Amino acid sequence: MAKPVVTQPVQATSDTRLGTVTPDAGEEQEKLSSRDFVSSLSRGLEILSSFSRTSRKMTLSEVAAETGMSRATARRFLLTLVKEGYVVTDGKLFDLTPKVLDLGFSVLSKIGIWDRARPFMERLSEQTGESCTAAILDGLDVVYVAGVQAHNIISVGITVGSRQSAFYTANGRVLLAAQPEENWDGIIANARLVPRTRHSVTNKAELRAVLSEVRDQGWALVDQELEEGLLSIAIPLKFRSGVLAGSINVAVPSIRATRETMIETYLPKLLETAEQIQLSLAH
């Protein structure tokens, strides 16, 4: 698997069909002239992305600060998005509407593997009594493409189509570790290691060591790095050809599990589930 390491950082982009991160295609980038670039569309997309990054309602001033736009510019884009039905406002706070999901669900619905995977994920959730999710890599984020929420007093809820930083999720670390090694320098160089909890990895050298360990063992365990009191274990999910499709995980509140029980109890069930999904893809 080891290949010559690229010494210069590369910007990461994604192929969500395969769950991979690849270097930017420089040739294609060069073909895009200034006449082809629509700055207003780019700014509108940046407005939408700012809500995904913050995961909260924002005032006009907050949107302007998050995107680096002036208040006047941000206001025009926000009001346009309100008119088109992608954003709603109460006069002070702005928030995304469910219509935004239409932009992504049409793509996710075409990935048939997740339709096949869901019954097996439901069975896994029933066996463990815990929530199970599946994710793909989009740049340096994970996007959740399937999920089964356990019916417990304390449970982990994930919305299909939502995203998280790949660096602090078990799903994300499995997918990042599966990338060609020549991409690792670029991935780590572009990593924004903003700690989510006191347990979060904040050092890029440590992150590289974590990814190496995940690659070697074939699974990732995140212990309260994304959220206090939450453990998660994930493995890659592959097509029968061996091509990476995404990842699946089980998330468990820390009051019901330890690192040891995640590995001894949940990991074998995850591996069995992944094998069953892979076998089902042949039919």
C-alpha positions in Angstrom: 0.0 0.0 0.0 2.9 2.3 0.7 3.8 4.7 -2.1 6.2 7.6 -2.4 5.0 10.4 -0.2 4.2 13.8 -1.8 6.3 16.4 -0.2 4.1 19.3 -1.1 0.7 19.6 0.6 -2.2 18.9 -1.8 -5.7 20.3 -1.4 -8.1 17.4 -0.7 -11.2 16.9 -2.8 -13.6 14.0 -2.8 -15.2 11.3 -4.8 -18.3 10.5 -2.7 -19.2 7.4 -4.8 -16.0 5.7 -3.7 -15.6 7.4 -0.3 -12.1 8.6 -1.3 -10.1 11.8 -1.1 -7.9 12.6 -4.1 -5.6 15.5 -5.0 -7.2 18.3 -7.0 -7.1 17.7 -10.7 -4.8 20.5 -11.7 -5.4 20.1 -15.4 -9.1 20.5 -14.9 -8.6 23.5 -12.6 -6.5 25.3 -15.3 -9.3 24.9 -17.8 -11.5 27.1 -15.6 -11.0 30.7 -16.7 -12.2 33.7 -14.9 -15.0 34.0 -17.5 -16.3 30.6 -16.5 -16.3 31.3 -12.8 -19.6 32.6 -11.3 -18.6 34.4 -8.1 -22.2 35.0 -7.0 -23.0 31.3 -7.1 -19.8 30.6 -5.2 -20.8 33.1 -2.5 -24.3 31.7 -2.2 -22.8 28.3 -1.7 -20.4 29.7 0.9 -23.5 31.1 2.8 -25.1 27.7 2.8 -21.9 26.0 3.9 -21.5 28.4 6.8 -24.6 27.1 8.4 -23.3 23.5 8.1 -20.1 24.5 9.8 -21.7 26.2 12.8 -24.8 23.9 13.1 -26.8 26.7 14.5 -29.0 29.7 13.7 -27.1 32.9 13.0 -27.7 36.6 12.8 -26.7 38.6 9.8 -23.6 39.8 11.5 -22.6 36.2 12.4 -23.1 35.1 8.8 -21.0 38.0 7.5 -18.2 37.2 10.0 -18.3 33.4 9.2 -18.1 34.0 5.4 -15.8 37.1 5.4 -18.5 39.1 3.5 -19.7 42.5 4.3 -23.1 42.8 6.0 -24.6 44.3 2.9 -23.4 41.5 0.7 -24.4 38.8 3.1 -27.8 40.3 3.5 -28.5 40.2 -0.2 -27.5 36.6 -0.5 -29.5 35.6 2.6 -32.6 37.4 1.3 -32.2 35.7 -2.1 -32.0 32.3 -0.3 -35.0 33.1 1.8 -37.0 33.9 -1.4 -35.9 30.6 -3.0 -36.9 28.7 0.1 -33.5 27.5 1.3 -33.3 29.8 4.3 -35.9 31.1 6.8 -35.7 34.1 9.1 -37.7 35.5 12.0 -36.4 39.0 11.3 -33.2 38.5 13.4 -32.0 34.9 13.1 -31.5 33.0 9.9 -31.6 29.2 9.5 -31.6 26.6 6.8 -34.9 24.9 5.7 -35.4 21.2 4.8 -35.3 22.2 1.1 -31.5 22.3 1.4 -31.6 18.6 1.8 -32.9 18.3 -1.8 -29.5 19.3 -3.0 -27.9 16.3 -1.5 -30.5 13.6 -1.2 -30.7 13.2 -5.0 -27.1 12.1 -5.0 -27.3 10.0 -1.9 -30.3 8.1 -3.2 -28.4 6.9 -6.2 -25.9 5.0 -4.0 -27.7 1.7 -3.9 -25.3 0.1 -1.5 -26.9 1.9 1.4 -30.4 0.6 0.5 -28.9 -2.9 0.7 -27.0 -2.0 3.9 -29.9 -0.7 5.9 -31.6 -4.0 6.9 -28.3 -5.3 8.1 -27.7 -2.1 10.1 -31.1 -2.4 11.6 -30.3 -6.0 12.7 -27.0 -4.8 14.2 -28.8 -2.0 16.1 -31.3 -4.6 17.5 -28.5 -7.0 18.5 -26.5 -4.3 20.3 -29.2 -2.0 21.4 -27.2 0.9 20.1 -27.3 3.4 17.2 -25.6 2.5 13.9 -24.6 4.8 11.1 -22.9 4.7 7.7 -20.9 7.5 6.2 -18.9 8.5 3.1 -16.1 10.9 2.8 -16.6 14.4 1.3 -13.4 16.3 1.3 -12.3 16.3 4.9 -15.8 15.8 6.3 -17.9 12.7 6.7 -21.5 12.7 5.4 -24.0 10.3 6.9 -25.8 8.3 4.3 -27.7 5.9 6.5 -28.5 5.5 10.1 -30.5 3.5 12.6 -31.2 5.1 16.0 -31.6 2.9 19.0 -34.6 3.4 21.2 -32.9 4.1 24.6 -33.3 6.8 27.2 -29.9 7.9 26.2 -29.2 7.3 22.5 -27.1 8.8 19.7 -29.1 10.5 16.9 -27.6 11.2 13.5 -29.5 12.9 10.7 -28.9 11.4 7.2 -27.3 14.1 5.1 -25.6 15.8 8.1 -21.8 16.1 8.2 -19.0 16.2 10.8 -15.3 16.7 10.6 -13.6 13.4 9.6 -10.8 13.9 12.1 -12.9 13.4 15.3 -15.3 10.7 14.2 -14.6 6.9 14.0 -16.2 6.8 10.5 -14.0 9.7 9.4 -10.7 8.2 10.7 -11.4 4.8 9.0 -12.1 6.6 5.7 -9.1 8.9 6.0 -6.8 6.0 6.9 -7.9 4.1 3.8 -6.7 6.9 1.5 -3.5 6.3 -0.6 -0.5 7.2 1.5 0.7 9.8 -1.1 -2.4 11.8 -0.1 -1.7 11.8 3.6 0.6 14.9 3.6 -2.1 17.0 2.0 -4.9 15.6 4.2 -2.9 16.4 7.4 -1.6 19.7 6.2 -5.3 20.8 5.6 -6.6 19.4 8.8 -8.3 21.9 11.1 -7.8 20.3 14.5 -10.2 22.4 16.6 -10.7 20.4 19.8 -14.3 19.3 20.5 -13.6 18.0 24.0 -10.6 17.8 26.3 -9.9 14.4 24.8 -9.6 15.6 21.2 -6.4 15.2 19.3 -4.9 18.6 18.6 -1.4 17.7 17.3 -0.9 16.9 13.6 1.9 14.5 14.3 -0.4 12.6 16.7 -3.1 12.6 14.1 -0.7 10.9 11.6 0.1 8.3 14.2 -3.6 7.7 14.9 -4.3 7.2 11.2 -1.4 4.9 10.8 -2.7 2.8 13.7 -6.2 2.7 12.2 -4.8 1.7 8.8 -2.8 -1.2 10.3 -5.6 -2.5 12.6 -8.5 -2.0 10.1 -10.8 -0.2 12.5 -11.1 3.1 14.5 -12.2 3.8 18.0 -12.9 7.3 19.1 -13.2 7.8 22.8 -15.0 11.0 23.7 -13.1 13.1 21.2 -16.2 14.3 19.3 -18.5 14.5 22.3 -18.0 14.0 26.0 -19.5 10.7 27.1 -19.6 9.1 23.6 -17.6 6.2 22.3 -17.7 5.1 18.7 -16.1 2.3 16.7 -16.1 2.0 12.9 -14.8 -0.2 10.1 -14.5 0.3 6.3 -17.3 -1.1 4.1 -16.1 -2.3 0.7 -17.7 -3.6 -2.5 -16.8 -7.2 -3.3 -14.2 -5.8 -5.7 -12.4 -4.4 -2.7 -13.2 -0.8 -3.6 -14.0 1.3 -0.6 -17.7 2.2 -0.4 -17.8 4.0 2.9 -17.8 3.0 6.6 -20.2 1.8 9.3 -20.1 2.4 13.0 -21.7 1.8 16.3 -21.9 4.7 18.8 -22.4 4.0 22.5 -22.7 6.4 25.5 -19.8 5.9 27.9 -22.2 4.9 30.8 -22.8 1.7 28.9 -19.4 0.9 27.5 -15.6 1.1 27.9 -12.9 1.0 25.3 -12.5 -2.7 26.0 -16.1 -3.6 25.6 -16.2 -1.6 22.3 -13.4 -3.8 20.9 -14.5 -7.1 22.5 -18.3 -6.8 22.0 -19.1 -4.4 19.3 -16.2 -4.8 16.8 -16.9 -8.5 16.0 -20.6 -7.7 15.3 -19.6 -4.8 13.1 -17.2 -7.0 11.1 -19.9 -9.6 10.7 -22.4 -7.0 9.5 -20.0 -5.6 7.0 -19.4 -9.1 5.6 -23.1 -9.7 5.3 -23.6 -6.4 3.4 -20.7 -7.2 1.1 -22.1 -10.6 0.3 -25.6 -9.2 -0.4 -24.1 -6.9 -3.1 -23.5 -9.9 -5.3 -27.2 -10.6 -5.7 
